[in-house]
Amino acid sequence: MTPSKKPHPCQAYCSLKKRNRNIGRLSAIAEIISRDFLTTMPEGAYENRLDQISYLHRRIHDDIVCPDSQAWLEEAQEHLATHPGLWDEWDTANLIETVKRYKNHAILDPDMLEESARIANEGRRVHSLCLKNNDWEMAQAHLERVAVHVRKLAKLKAKSRNSATLYEALIQDYSPGVSLEKLWKWFNHIDTELRILLPQVIERQKMRTPIVSLAGRYDPEAQMWLNRSLLELFGFDFDRGGLYETEHSPVEGGTPDDTRLVIKNVDPRDFMNSMKSALHEGGHGLYIQGLPRKGGSGYQPVSHDLGTTMHESQALLVEMVIGRTPEFFEFLAPRLEGLFHTVRDPSLTAGNLHRRKTLVKPTLDRKGADELTYFFHIFLRFKIECDLIEGKMEVADIPAFWTEWMHDHLGVMPQNHTEGVMQDVHWFVGKFGYFQAYTLGHMVAAQLFDTMQQDIPDLYSRIRNGDFKPITKWLNRHIHSKGSIQPWDELLKDVTGSEPSPDFLISHIENRYLGG
């Protein structure tokens, strides 16, 4: 999907594209210095960097909502309505996305936007400090500030978007077009089915060969070499991106020409943690690098990704669906002993690694959760967000609710706030409405993988041989290269032939954990 090289007959739209290009340049600068904020920025630059990032977002906002942009949008929309034959699919979609962006920014004043940018970056450091010191008092104060700010944003967005609730308005930032009613329907269905499957899977796994624990020391440099090598095999272009470590939470970002993937500092005791994180962020990175970028098109709104649901689907497809197949570990295992200098290590066999990665066992940690119980971690956060944003719950109430819910649903209880309410960075950076996208992304990943298996008949053989690039090419052709030319749910239906449905996810889990 690329724009026409011919000059567009609507001069107002040509002016909009030039403005979009400048906004895109500023956004790219903000992205890169935000990644630097998490990796190599000197400690003493903290306050100035927050100020720089906040200013850039304010400047971007001003460029989006300035009076001449509004006039150009009105003129371009009128031209499209009266001369539809002069507009191709790409330019039509680009104008639609430009209008959406304008409306999203027009309801906000610059001070609110600057505060959002500051929270988004400052929150990562606050989260890191709270975890380090198990400091709920500091976390609560910060989250109360964030909650007040997000509720103000939600009220403005709900009015602008005609959303049924404040929380539904926030969901649109991450999963556009999804109603809260539909989300509850999907989540309740998954909850019902997985509650039935969970005890069956746990009982089935009692018959498996016992798991041999990892017992070595896995050199950090060797781990990062492995992580980069796996991403290269999937087609991640390190000439246009990089993989970095941070003491903060993992994150992806940048542009198609400068894609920055950041994972937590590697653990010398367990190489599988950093590999999991690298595969997940790598899925995000492949999506970013696959977006349209030729001829400056990457700066246009239509060339952007389809939002968090589709983004998470790409990450979870690589990390959780493909990266947990037996074939993936059959490829990986023979290469590990040489890399980590061991001989006949029973913990590094393909079967043992696969059993370890597909063990279903309730846990306190969302990031370390297995594929089945992961949903329950998301459902908990989804419920809390609904009540918190609607004013039915306050920040001070979250720990008690969290502990009781975890005990009732998974039979585990956090012993401190680090194991519980403070473990995720999302709320600290103002991302309320994001968590549901993990489950929607898992749904989409399962649905895409179902179609991919039909289109690539020897898919599992390719995975076994480390031939991952056909997977990325398939995703690039069907998803990445499309940008935002159509909504995510419409694109998914075009690719798979089905509306978004949790049934693909349920079938995937049933087949993987009870099918053999």
KAKAMO-V94762 format. One record per residue. RES is the residue in one letter. OMEGA is omega in radians with two decimals (999 if undefined). Layout:
# KAKAMO-V94762
res: {RES | RES}
omega: {OMEGA | OMEGA}
This chain:
# KAKAMO-V94762
res: {M | T | P | S | K | K | P | H | P | C | Q | A | Y | C | S | L | K | K | R | N | R | N | I | G | R | L | S | A | I | A | E | I | I | S | R | D | F | L | T | T | M | P | E | G | A | Y | E | N | R | L | D | Q | I | S | Y | L | H | R | R | I | H | D | D | I | V | C | P | D | S | Q | A | W | L | E | E | A | Q | E | H | L | A | T | H | P | G | L | W | D | E | W | D | T | A | N | L | I | E | T | V | K | R | Y | K | N | H | A | I | L | D | P | D | M | L | E | E | S | A | R | I | A | N | E | G | R | R | V | H | S | L | C | L | K | N | N | D | W | E | M | A | Q | A | H | L | E | R | V | A | V | H | V | R | K | L | A | K | L | K | A | K | S | R | N | S | A | T | L | Y | E | A | L | I | Q | D | Y | S | P | G | V | S | L | E | K | L | W | K | W | F | N | H | I | D | T | E | L | R | I | L | L | P | Q | V | I | E | R | Q | K | M | R | T | P | I | V | S | L | A | G | R | Y | D | P | E | A | Q | M | W | L | N | R | S | L | L | E | L | F | G | F | D | F | D | R | G | G | L | Y | E | T | E | H | S | P | V | E | G | G | T | P | D | D | T | R | L | V | I | K | N | V | D | P | R | D | F | M | N | S | M | K | S | A | L | H | E | G | G | H | G | L | Y | I | Q | G | L | P | R | K | G | G | S | G | Y | Q | P | V | S | H | D | L | G | T | T | M | H | E | S | Q | A | L | L | V | E | M | V | I | G | R | T | P | E | F | F | E | F | L | A | P | R | L | E | G | L | F | H | T | V | R | D | P | S | L | T | A | G | N | L | H | R | R | K | T | L | V | K | P | T | L | D | R | K | G | A | D | E | L | T | Y | F | F | H | I | F | L | R | F | K | I | E | C | D | L | I | E | G | K | M | E | V | A | D | I | P | A | F | W | T | E | W | M | H | D | H | L | G | V | M | P | Q | N | H | T | E | G | V | M | Q | D | V | H | W | F | V | G | K | F | G | Y | F | Q | A | Y | T | L | G | H | M | V | A | A | Q | L | F | D | T | M | Q | Q | D | I | P | D | L | Y | S | R | I | R | N | G | D | F | K | P | I | T | K | W | L | N | R | H | I | H | S | K | G | S | I | Q | P | W | D | E | L | L | K | D | V | T | G | S | E | P | S | P | D | F | L | I | S | H | I | E | N | R | Y | L | G | G}
omega: {3.13 | -3.14 | 3.06 | 3.13 | -3.14 | 3.06 | -3.12 | -3.09 | 3.13 | -3.08 | 3.12 | 3.12 | 3.07 | 3.10 | 3.11 | -3.14 | 3.09 | 3.11 | 3.10 | -3.14 | 3.13 | 3.08 | 3.12 | 3.10 | 3.12 | 3.13 | 3.12 | 3.10 | 3.13 | 3.12 | -3.04 | -3.13 | 3.03 | 3.08 | 3.10 | 3.10 | -3.08 | -2.99 | -2.96 | -3.12 | 3.07 | -3.10 | -3.09 | -3.12 | -2.99 | -3.06 | 3.14 | -3.13 | 3.06 | 3.14 | 3.13 | -3.13 | -3.14 | 3.13 | -3.14 | 3.13 | 3.08 | 3.14 | 3.09 | 3.11 | -3.12 | 3.14 | -3.11 | -2.99 | -3.12 | -3.04 | -3.12 | 3.07 | 3.12 | 3.14 | 3.12 | 3.13 | -3.14 | -3.14 | 3.14 | 3.11 | 3.10 | 3.13 | 3.11 | -3.13 | -3.07 | -3.12 | -3.05 | -3.12 | -3.13 | -3.11 | 3.07 | -3.06 | -3.08 | -3.11 | 3.10 | 3.13 | -3.13 | 3.10 | 3.12 | -3.14 | 3.10 | 3.10 | 3.12 | -3.13 | 3.13 | -3.12 | 3.14 | -3.13 | -3.04 | -3.12 | -3.06 | 3.00 | -3.06 | -3.14 | 3.12 | -3.14 | 3.13 | 3.09 | 3.10 | -3.14 | -3.14 | 3.12 | -3.08 | -3.12 | 3.13 | -3.07 | 3.13 | 3.13 | 3.11 | 3.14 | -3.13 | 3.14 | -3.14 | 3.10 | -3.09 | -3.04 | -3.06 | -2.98 | 3.13 | 3.14 | 3.10 | -3.14 | -3.12 | 3.13 | 3.14 | -3.10 | 3.08 | 3.07 | -3.14 | -3.11 | 3.10 | -3.12 | -3.08 | 3.09 | 3.08 | 3.10 | -3.09 | 3.13 | 3.12 | -3.11 | 3.13 | 3.12 | -3.12 | -3.03 | -3.10 | -3.12 | -3.12 | -3.14 | 3.09 | -3.10 | 3.09 | 3.11 | 3.13 | 3.13 | -3.09 | 3.10 | -3.03 | 3.13 | -3.05 | 3.06 | -3.12 | 3.10 | 3.09 | 3.11 | 3.14 | 3.11 | 3.12 | 3.12 | 3.13 | -3.08 | 3.12 | 3.10 | 3.13 | 3.14 | 3.14 | -3.08 | -3.09 | 3.04 | 3.09 | -3.07 | -3.01 | -3.14 | 3.10 | -3.13 | 3.14 | 3.11 | 3.13 | -3.06 | 3.06 | -3.11 | -3.11 | 3.03 | -3.14 | -3.14 | 3.06 | -3.09 | 3.01 | -3.05 | -3.09 | 2.97 | -3.02 | -3.03 | -3.12 | 3.14 | 3.11 | 3.10 | -3.12 | 3.06 | 3.10 | -3.12 | -3.14 | -3.14 | 3.12 | 3.13 | 3.07 | 3.14 | 3.07 | 3.10 | 3.07 | -3.05 | -3.12 | 2.97 | 3.13 | -3.12 | -3.13 | 3.10 | -3.03 | 3.09 | 3.12 | 3.03 | 3.11 | 3.13 | -3.14 | 3.12 | 3.02 | 3.10 | -3.09 | -3.10 | 3.09 | -3.14 | -3.12 | -3.02 | -3.07 | 3.07 | -3.08 | 3.10 | 3.10 | 3.07 | -3.04 | 3.13 | -3.11 | -3.09 | -3.03 | -3.12 | -3.06 | 3.09 | -3.12 | 3.11 | 3.09 | -3.12 | -3.14 | 3.11 | -3.14 | 3.13 | 3.09 | 3.07 | 3.04 | -3.07 | 3.09 | 3.09 | -3.13 | -3.11 | -3.12 | 3.13 | 3.13 | -3.12 | -3.05 | 3.07 | -3.14 | -3.10 | -3.11 | 3.13 | -3.13 | -3.09 | -3.11 | 3.13 | -3.13 | -3.13 | -3.05 | 3.10 | -2.96 | 3.13 | 3.14 | 3.12 | -3.14 | 3.10 | 3.14 | 3.12 | -3.10 | 3.08 | 3.13 | -3.01 | -2.96 | -3.10 | -3.13 | -3.05 | 3.08 | 3.05 | 3.05 | -3.10 | 3.11 | -3.12 | 3.01 | 3.05 | -2.99 | -2.94 | -3.08 | -3.07 | -3.03 | -3.07 | 3.09 | -3.12 | -3.07 | 3.01 | 3.06 | 3.13 | 3.11 | 3.12 | -3.08 | 3.13 | -3.06 | 3.06 | -3.13 | -3.11 | -3.12 | 3.12 | 3.13 | 3.11 | 3.14 | -3.07 | -3.13 | 3.06 | 3.11 | -3.10 | 3.12 | -3.10 | 3.11 | -2.97 | 3.12 | -3.06 | 3.13 | -3.08 | 3.06 | -3.02 | -3.10 | -3.07 | 3.09 | -3.13 | -3.08 | 3.05 | 3.13 | -3.12 | 3.10 | -3.10 | 3.09 | 3.13 | -3.13 | -3.13 | 3.13 | -3.07 | -3.11 | -3.10 | 3.13 | 3.09 | 3.12 | 3.13 | 3.06 | -3.10 | -3.11 | -3.10 | -2.98 | -3.07 | -3.12 | 3.11 | -3.12 | -3.10 | -3.13 | -3.11 | 3.14 | 3.13 | -3.09 | -3.01 | -3.10 | 3.08 | 3.11 | -3.11 | 3.08 | 3.12 | 3.08 | -3.07 | 3.09 | 3.09 | -3.06 | -2.93 | -3.07 | -2.97 | -3.08 | 3.14 | -2.94 | -3.11 | 3.14 | -3.12 | 3.05 | -3.10 | 3.04 | -3.05 | -3.08 | -2.95 | -3.13 | -3.11 | 3.08 | 3.12 | 3.09 | 3.10 | 3.09 | 3.06 | -3.09 | 3.13 | 3.13 | -3.13 | 3.09 | -3.11 | 3.09 | 3.12 | 3.13 | 3.13 | 3.10 | -3.09 | 3.12 | -3.02 | -3.13 | -3.05 | -3.07 | 3.08 | 3.11 | 3.11 | -3.14 | -3.12 | -3.13 | -3.14 | -3.02 | -3.03 | 3.05 | 3.08 | -3.13 | 3.11 | 3.11 | 3.13 | 3.13 | -3.11 | -3.02 | -3.03 | -2.96 | -3.01 | -3.11 | -3.11 | 3.13 | -3.07 | 3.03 | -3.13 | -3.04 | -3.10 | 3.09 | 3.10 | 3.13 | 3.12 | 3.11 | -3.08 | -3.01 | -3.10 | -3.10 | 3.00 | 3.05 | -3.07 | 3.07 | -3.09 | 3.12 | 3.12 | -3.14 | 3.11 | 3.11 | -3.13 | 3.13 | -3.14 | -3.09 | -2.98 | 3.12 | -3.01 | -3.06 | 999}
